[in-house]
Amino acid sequence: MPPVTDLGSAAHVVQLALTPIFLLTGLASLLNVFTTRLGRVADRVDRLNEAAGSDRRQLDRLRLRSRILDGAVLFAAVSGGLTCAAALTLFFGALRDSAMGVWLFASFGAALGCAMLALTAFSAEMILSGRQVREAATPEVDRPPDSDRGSEKSGA
């Protein structure tokens, strides 16, 4: 990229650097969804712990869901940081007229990879949540026998 010497070149650099910001906006929305889900899991754990004879299986499943959501939050946050690094690389590369393409591709590529991992973790948590809801909505008489469940009751 030639050194930024005129207004047109500067505007082009700003346009290029703003492109990753759209990914940041999406990641911020995902983080909001993840933290809302994590809050719901925490509320459910609190309700189960307050109830007499809480279901250990439900608590274990909620623990797993919270760990998966932790991973989703971590990957989304790392993706956001790497996206910022990609935008900064564009700015610094234009200012210094250096070949920073490797850093740009590495940071933006890693950001996209982390975003994909965050979405994968979120999908896994949603599948676990859906299964738990379906089990709670199925009457005991309609459930197939499950040797590890015994006489425990399931809930959402």
CORKA-V443195 format. One record per helix or strand of 2 or more residues. SS is the DSSP state (H for helix, E for strand). FROM is the first residue (numbers start at 1). LEN is the number of residues. If there is no record, write none. Layout:
BEGIN
SS/FROM/LEN, SS/FROM/LEN
END
This chain:
BEGIN
H/7/44, H/56/41, H/101/37, H/140/3
END
